[in-house]
Amino acid sequence: MKKPVLTPLLAIVLTVGNVCATTLDCEQPSLPLDVAICEDVELLMVNGILEATWDELSPKQKKALLDDQQHWKKTYPVKCAIPLTGKPAPLSAAAKSCAITEIADRTEFLNAQSEKGK
């Protein structure tokens, strides 16, 4: 029997999954957004990149951006038609696409803030 080969994409997914584990409980996700991220490889990847980008900010940058980051985390799911509470439901293709775009845009914003602080 052949041993499975660890492809580069799978390695990235596993690495990103580990990054996400620090803030997302994918064993028992509680919010509909958390369920959506934990159940979708693409969302897990872009969310992991976002979290890694946040982690790269200096403590001073994080403090300055914390209120804005918390506001963004509460508003982008609504913008993408993902409920904040209630029973999780599968995401529509449009909601998933919206979430990926929103997370990628936020990552780009945080990267720009990081560059300003250097």
Helices and strands as residue ranges (DSSP letters): H 8-20, H 32-39, H 41-56, H 59-79, H 93-116
